[in-house]
Amino acid sequence: MLVGRKVTVLGAGIAGLAVARALALRGAQVTVYEQADAIREVGAGLQISPNGVRVLSALGLADALADVAPRGEAVELIDGPSGDAVARMALARGEYRFVHRGALVALLAEGARAAGVQFRFLQQIDRVQLGAHPPRFITHQGAEVEAEILIGADGLHSKVREALNGPAMPFFTHQVAWRAVIAAEPDAAPVAQVFMGPGRHLVSYPLGGGLRNIVAVEERRRWVEESWTLQDDPEALRASFAGFCPQVRGWLDHVDAPMLWGLFRHPVAVRWQGYGAAIMGDAAHPTLPFLAQGAVMALEDAWVLAERLSCHETTAAAFASYKAMRAPRCTRIVEAANANARNYHLGGARRAVAHAGLRAISALSPNALLNRYAWVHGADVTEGAGG
């Protein structure tokens, strides 16, 4: 049903590029509008769990991913101040990849172009109009563009989401996160390590290309804007984790220009579709970064949305089916990420009890901790189940 149909995608991030390739492979004529002057992605590393790898494989990008993303072997939970091991989870069931966000965006962009996707750059969207007419959007330059099918992959501040749901009301979680990339040790094992401490935690893992990813989260009362491009003083990061073990402090000594962003909770959108338009990825269901599923949910959305559009006779029916398949799963993942935000930052007696429990579970049943998320990582939307 997609052959020859014209689809306009707003946003050339992970969500937009993935859905553009998925649609083009099914015969759609896809144009992506992007406000930047070229495809580029700020950011650091991503963990792509098996449910995301399955989508990339179905899109024909498995080899390209393997070339730039080492395969993860394990996740280790570590007491941050002492450096003592708390638990280890072997990533033996399914394929996990650690990848730089820029490398993932680049391979998705190349895949989209190879499938025939067209790009329009320097196209900032000021307003989207939905109603009893095909979707329209107005660019900052004043151009009015009409779309046959409009996909909002335009992120946290989505104009398509706003047209469907009205203004969003996020709230500051009183947590901030630093992102940085440093040189990795030559013999760095492909293991994601989570260093937990009172009111803060730090996650690190090696990326391809000799790089190490660092994400450090701190609870604080002071508001920080929700931005991917705010640079902070590295001394502030080092001061926050001065009480952590030498391994963490050694990594942070090599950080020159960390990016800082405030962590906000956004409600999952009530309306995902209408008037010939639909939203996906962060535009539909922004999530906190405590389950490593933001990018993966966008990949799943891309596959399901394209598949639904290809097998339904009407766009409205396809969009309704897409939301029915995706909204319950994405809402559950967002809620699980919210819960993890609390679990990593315990202090005092609660922390000691929790760590003792994790050590016991890890020793008695090594797979038990990771099995809690089998419903996340074991899903395969490319088989049509939708998770």
C-alpha positions in Angstrom: 0.0 0.0 0.0 3.0 2.3 0.3 4.3 2.0 -3.3 4.5 5.5 -4.8 3.0 7.3 -1.8 4.6 10.5 -0.7 5.7 10.6 2.9 7.2 13.6 4.7 9.3 13.0 7.8 10.2 15.8 10.1 13.6 15.3 11.8 16.8 13.5 10.7 17.7 11.9 14.0 17.6 8.2 14.8 13.8 8.0 14.6 13.4 10.0 11.4 16.3 8.2 9.5 15.1 4.7 10.6 11.5 5.3 9.6 12.6 7.0 6.3 14.6 3.9 5.3 11.9 1.5 6.4 9.3 3.4 4.4 11.5 3.8 1.3 12.3 0.1 1.3 8.5 -0.5 1.0 8.2 1.7 -2.0 7.3 5.1 -0.5 8.7 8.4 -1.8 10.2 9.8 1.3 11.5 13.3 2.0 13.1 14.2 5.3 13.0 17.8 6.5 15.8 18.8 9.0 16.6 22.1 10.6 20.4 21.7 10.6 22.5 22.3 7.5 23.6 18.6 7.4 23.1 15.4 9.2 25.0 15.5 12.4 24.3 14.2 15.9 25.6 15.6 19.1 25.8 13.2 22.0 27.9 10.3 23.2 27.3 6.6 23.4 24.2 4.4 23.1 23.5 0.8 24.2 21.5 -1.0 21.5 19.9 -4.1 23.1 18.8 -7.1 21.1 15.3 -5.7 20.3 17.0 -2.8 18.6 19.6 -4.9 16.9 16.8 -7.0 15.4 15.3 -3.9 13.8 18.6 -2.8 12.3 19.1 -6.3 11.0 15.7 -6.3 9.4 16.5 -2.9 7.8 19.6 -4.5 6.2 22.1 -2.7 8.4 23.5 -5.4 10.6 26.9 -5.5 9.0 27.2 -1.7 9.1 26.4 -1.8 12.8 28.9 -4.6 13.5 31.6 -2.5 11.8 31.2 0.4 14.2 29.8 -1.0 17.4 31.5 -3.6 19.7 29.3 -6.4 21.0 28.7 -6.0 24.7 29.6 -8.9 27.0 28.2 -7.9 30.4 26.8 -5.2 32.7 28.4 -4.8 36.0 26.9 -3.0 39.0 29.6 -1.5 41.3 29.6 0.4 44.6 30.8 3.8 43.4 32.7 5.0 46.5 34.6 1.7 47.2 34.8 0.2 43.7 33.6 -3.1 45.1 31.6 -5.4 42.7 27.9 -5.7 43.5 26.5 -7.8 40.6 27.4 -8.9 37.1 24.9 -9.7 34.3 26.3 -11.6 31.3 24.8 -10.4 28.0 24.7 -13.9 26.6 21.1 -14.0 25.4 20.9 -11.9 22.3 23.1 -9.4 20.6 23.9 -6.1 22.5 26.0 -3.4 20.8 27.7 -0.3 22.2 27.8 2.5 19.6 28.6 6.2 19.4 25.3 8.1 18.6 27.0 9.8 15.6 28.1 6.5 14.1 24.6 5.1 14.4 23.1 8.3 12.8 25.7 8.1 10.0 24.9 4.5 9.1 21.1 5.2 9.2 21.6 8.2 7.0 23.6 6.2 4.5 21.0 3.5 4.5 18.2 6.1 4.0 20.0 7.6 1.0 20.7 4.2 -0.5 17.0 3.5 -0.3 16.2 6.7 -2.2 15.2 9.1 0.6 15.5 12.8 -0.2 16.7 15.4 2.3 15.8 19.1 2.7 18.2 20.9 5.1 18.0 24.2 6.9 14.2 23.7 7.3 13.2 24.8 10.7 9.5 24.1 11.3 7.6 26.8 13.1 4.1 25.4 13.0 2.1 22.3 12.0 -1.5 22.6 10.9 -3.8 19.6 11.1 -7.5 19.6 10.3 -10.0 18.6 7.6 -7.2 18.8 5.0 -3.9 17.2 4.3 -1.2 18.0 7.0 0.6 21.3 6.4 3.6 22.8 8.1 5.1 26.3 7.9 8.9 26.8 7.9 10.8 29.6 9.5 11.3 31.1 6.1 7.6 31.3 5.6 7.1 28.5 3.2 3.9 26.5 3.6 4.3 22.8 2.7 1.5 20.2 2.3 2.1 16.6 2.9 0.3 13.5 1.9 1.5 11.6 5.0 3.4 13.5 7.8 5.6 11.7 10.3 6.7 13.7 13.3 10.1 12.3 14.3 11.0 15.8 15.6 12.0 15.0 19.2 11.2 16.4 22.6 9.9 19.7 21.2 7.9 18.2 18.4 5.7 20.5 16.4 3.6 17.6 15.3 3.0 16.4 18.9 2.0 20.0 19.8 -0.5 20.1 16.9 -2.0 16.8 18.1 -1.9 17.3 21.9 -1.3 20.9 22.6 1.7 22.2 24.6 3.5 19.6 26.7 4.1 20.1 30.4 7.4 18.4 31.4 8.7 18.7 34.9 12.3 18.8 36.2 13.3 15.6 38.0 15.9 17.4 40.0 18.5 15.2 38.3 21.1 16.3 35.8 23.4 14.3 33.5 26.8 14.9 32.1 27.9 13.3 28.8 31.4 12.9 27.7 33.6 10.7 25.5 37.3 10.0 26.3 40.0 7.7 24.9 39.4 4.1 25.9 42.1 1.9 27.3 43.6 -0.4 24.6 42.5 -3.5 26.4 39.1 -2.2 27.5 36.6 -5.0 27.9 33.2 -4.5 26.2 31.4 -4.2 29.5 29.0 -1.6 30.7 29.8 -0.6 34.3 27.3 1.2 36.6 29.0 2.9 39.6 26.3 3.6 42.2 26.5 6.1 45.1 24.2 8.2 47.3 22.4 10.7 45.1 24.5 10.0 42.0 25.7 7.3 39.6 28.0 7.0 36.6 27.7 4.6 33.6 30.7 3.9 31.3 31.4 1.5 28.5 33.8 1.4 25.5 32.7 2.4 22.1 34.1 1.5 18.7 37.0 3.6 17.4 39.0 3.6 20.6 36.5 5.7 22.6 34.9 5.3 26.0 31.5 6.7 26.8 30.6 8.3 30.2 27.2 9.4 31.5 27.2 10.7 35.0 23.9 11.6 36.8 23.6 13.7 40.0 20.5 14.7 42.0 20.3 18.4 42.6 17.7 21.1 43.3 19.1 23.7 40.9 17.2 23.7 37.6 19.2 23.0 34.4 17.7 23.5 31.0 16.7 20.5 28.8 19.4 20.9 26.2 21.8 18.5 24.3 24.3 21.3 23.6 24.9 23.0 27.0 28.6 22.6 27.9 29.7 22.5 31.6 33.0 23.0 33.5 34.7 19.6 33.9 35.7 20.6 37.4 32.0 20.6 38.4 31.7 17.0 37.2 34.9 15.9 39.0 33.8 17.6 42.2 30.5 15.8 42.1 32.2 12.4 41.9 35.2 13.2 44.1 34.1 10.6 46.6 34.1 7.8 44.1 36.7 5.1 43.5 40.1 5.8 41.7 38.8 4.2 38.5 36.0 6.7 38.1 38.2 9.6 39.2 40.9 8.6 36.7 38.4 8.6 33.8 37.0 12.0 34.8 40.5 13.5 34.9 40.5 13.0 31.1 37.2 14.8 30.5 37.7 18.2 28.9 34.3 19.6 27.9 31.4 17.6 29.2 27.9 18.3 28.0 25.2 18.9 30.7 21.5 18.5 30.5 18.6 18.5 32.9 16.5 15.4 33.1 12.8 16.1 32.6 9.8 13.7 32.7 7.4 14.2 29.8 4.0 12.5 29.7 3.6 9.9 27.0 1.4 11.5 24.4 -2.3 10.9 24.6 -2.8 11.3 20.8 -0.2 9.8 18.5 -2.1 10.2 15.2 -4.8 12.2 13.4 -5.4 14.2 10.3 -2.9 12.3 8.2 -0.1 12.7 10.7 1.6 10.6 13.4 4.4 10.9 15.9 7.1 8.5 17.0 10.2 8.3 19.1 10.8 11.1 21.6 8.0 13.0 20.1 5.5 10.4 21.3 7.2 8.9 24.4 10.2 10.7 25.8 12.0 8.6 28.4 14.7 9.1 31.1 18.0 7.4 30.2 17.9 4.7 32.9 16.9 1.7 30.9 18.9 2.5 27.7 15.8 2.2 25.5 15.2 5.7 24.1 16.9 5.1 20.8 15.8 1.5 20.7 12.1 2.4 21.1 12.5 4.8 18.2 13.9 1.9 16.1 11.0 -0.3 17.1 8.5 2.5 16.3 10.1 3.0 12.8 9.6 -0.7 11.9 6.1 -1.0 13.2 4.9 2.3 11.7 6.2 1.5 8.2 4.8 -2.1 8.4 1.4 -0.8 9.5 1.3 1.7 6.7 2.3 -1.0 4.2 -0.5 -3.4 5.1 -3.6 -1.2 5.8 -5.7 0.3 3.1 -6.1 3.7 4.8 -3.6 5.9 6.6 -6.1 6.3 9.5 -6.3 2.6 10.1 -2.6 2.2 9.8 -1.9 4.9 12.4 -4.5 3.6 14.8 -3.0 0.1 14.6 0.5 1.5 15.1 -0.5 3.3 18.3 -2.4 0.2 19.6 0.7 -1.9 19.1 3.2 0.6 20.5 1.7 2.7 23.2 1.3 0.1 26.0 4.8 -1.2 25.6 6.4 2.2 25.4 4.5 3.4 28.4 5.7 0.4 30.4 9.3 1.1 29.4 9.1 4.7 30.4 7.7 3.7 33.8 10.5 1.1 34.3 13.1 3.8 33.5 11.6 6.1 36.1 11.9 3.4 38.7 15.6 2.8 37.9 16.3 6.5 38.5 15.6 5.9 42.2 17.3 2.5 42.6 20.7 3.7 41.5 20.9 6.5 44.1 20.2 4.9 47.4 22.1 6.0 50.5 22.8 4.9 54.0 21.3 1.7 55.4 18.9 1.3 52.4 21.9 1.2 50.0 23.7 -1.4 52.1 20.7 -3.6 52.3 20.0 -3.2 48.5 23.6 -4.0 47.6 23.6 -7.1 49.8 20.5 -8.3 48.1 21.9 -7.7 44.7 25.1 -9.6 45.6 23.1 -12.6 46.8 20.8 -12.7 43.8 23.8 -12.4 41.4 25.6 -15.3 43.2 22.6 -17.6 43.5 21.0 -16.9 40.1 23.3 -15.1 37.7 20.6 -14.6 35.1 17.9 -13.4 37.4 18.7 -9.7 37.3 18.8 -9.4 33.6 15.7 -11.7 33.2 13.7 -8.9 34.9 14.0 -7.1 31.5 13.4 -10.1 29.2 10.1 -8.5 28.2 12.1 -5.5 26.9 15.1 -7.1 25.3 13.4 -10.3 24.1 10.7 -8.5 22.0 11.0 -8.8 18.2 8.7 -6.3 16.4 10.0 -7.4 13.1 7.9 -10.6 13.5 4.8 -8.5 13.7 4.1 -9.0 17.4 4.7 -5.4 18.3 6.2 -6.3 21.7 
